[in-house]
Amino acid sequence: MTEPADHPLVAAVKPLVDAMGAEMLSPAQAAADDVVLAWEGADIIAVRLPQLSESLDHILAAMERRHGMPLSDLDRKTKQGVVRSLEARGAFAVRHGVETVAGALGVSRFTVYNYLNRDNPSKAE
């Protein structure tokens, strides 16, 4: 049998697991909250999902890598785009999400709320 690390399922899901900031484990190490992935009836790998707050930090770090600079160095329009992207990914449903994003962008919470309301005036009401 193919070793789990060399299994095609592991290779297929690794980019997604890395993008989420999750961790891959052997099925024997899986806890109740982990997701066990099977292939043709056999458990191959377990995925431990990160806590939501860890996911936000991971997403912010990935955005910095993508932009090639700290998010606080981005221009206003790009920061607004970052906020829209984070909103679409549910970043502001995380406790202290606005504060975390504001800190990463080098702006105030008020500014983040303005960016959020700018594109959707009905939210301001």
Secondary structure, DSSP 4 states (H G I P E B T S, - for coil): ---GGG-HHHHHHHHHHHHHT-EEE-GGG--TTSEEEEETTEEEEEEEPPPHHHHHHHHHHHHHHHHTS-GGGS-HHHHHHHHHHHHHTTGGGSTTHHHHHHHHHTS-HHHHHHHHHHS-HHHH-
